[in-house]
Amino acid sequence: MDPYIEKVRTINEKLDASPLAHVHSYGCQLNVTDGEKLKGLLSKMGYGFTDVPEEADLVVLNTCAVRENAEDRVFGNLGFLKHYKEMKKDMIICISGCMTEQKNVVEKIRSSYKYVDIVIGTNAFDRFPGYVHEVLSGRKHVYDESGPGTGVSEGNEQIRSSSFKASVPIMYGCNNFCTYCIVPYVRGRERSRKAEDILDEVRGLVADGYREIMLLGQNVNSYGNDLEDGIKFPELLRRINAIEGDFIIRFMSSHPKDAGKDLIDALADCEKAGHFLHLPVQSGSNSVLERMNRRYTAEKYLEIIDYAKSRCPDFTFSTDILIGFPDETDEEFEDTLKLIEKVRYSNIYSFIYSKRTGTKAALLEDRTPYSAKQERMQKLLELQRRITTEDYRKYIGKTLKVLVDGPGKGGEGTLTGKSSEFIIVNFKGDSSLTGQFVNVKITAARNWAVEGEQV
């Protein structure tokens, strides 16, 4: 065990009451998992937890750098924390995550947020207890600027937010360098965990009763390219599928350039894998895809979709769409709408392009007014609502296997969950079913979910 964990714990045990920590993670599920690991370390150091930041003795804001509004929210929350720290002088404030891998952000914190005690990046889990000890021992500021990681840290316990759904990172970093994306600069190059370490973790989770295993990575289907054992992502899926137990395998995110027939075949053959694929296309225009450095064409993307539908007619897809990439024309946007019509996604995560300093796209001229981008967003949302409403009707009369997430928004006695196809299903039932698989016969369809009755 890290000696600093024991040193911090000894300090905390001498207090009249156990100190409390507040950890807030922004952005992707990998960030959420990082937050769970930080909570695991804090628990070992003797901290309890609170959802109320002003009650905390130590606050961690685990940040995201993918979009500008995520950074704006962090700086806004830092403003509130200043007031809390003025009332509670010994409060420790820590900023972690992707934002802190950007030099301009660290300099902004240094100059404008001098009450921040600890700044750590995406590769500082092992050093975090030592930094907390330094601050408790009187050091005013600790800045870890070692940069994104080059290795994989194992053995960090997590305090998971769910008792039946678990996220399992299988790799870190990204080698793709899409021109709009900051991730390779803040997360570093691709590093895969050893297959046996992943399998051991999944076996333990299944033995503990977890029903959903979500495999995570910036690009999960490039898993294993940096390892010598020859195990690539489709084979990893098959090995996880062979683990005994009643659970469902999900994963995100996939890059279309690495999504081949072997991946689709594994999903079709593995009975525990959901018949669902999140495959970010970003644009349906080949000229935009080229400017984005996505390294596939719309035609190549559609080949993957068509093959998946030929193997499993009930296969569903979701995607990411980036609207208003620099100088995107009306014609290029129309190509995106045409692709959406062909694929017929069950869900789309759509965003208006946000310039990220340090990326190549930030240097591109953009003559498209923001109002035009907003109009395009509205047109896309209207198209997607129509498609989802039409396609969800095909489930009426069918029975879906649903993992129950808990109470829904339809009033007392309503439960909600997701099917194998990652479709939201609402039905009447007892809350004791939370975390269990239930068969639900579908009776109605909406533009965002289906409704049914427990069989």
Secondary structure, 3 states (H helix, E strand, C coil): CCHHHHHHHHHHHCCCCCCEEEEEECCCHHHHHHHHHHHHHHHHCCCEECCCHHHCCEEEEEECCCCHHHHHHHHHHHHHHHHHHHHCCCCEEEEEEHHHHCHHHHHHHHHHCCCCCEECCCCCHHHHHHHHHHHHCCCCCEECCCCCCCCCCCCCCCCCCCCCEEEEECEECCCCCCCCCCHHHHHCCCEECCHHHHHHHHHHHHHCCCCEEEEECCCHHHCCCCCCCCCCHHHHHHHHHCCCCCCEEEEECCCHHHCCHHHHHHHHHCCCECCEEECCCECCCHHHHHHHCCCCCHHHHHHHHHHHHHHCCCCEEEEEEEECCCCCCHHHHHHHHHHHHHHCCCEEEEEECCCCCCCHHHHCCCCCCHHHHHHHHHHHHHHHHHHHHHHHHHHCCCEEEEEEEEECCCCCCEEEEEECCCCEEEEECCHHHCCCEEEEEEEEECCCCEEEEEC
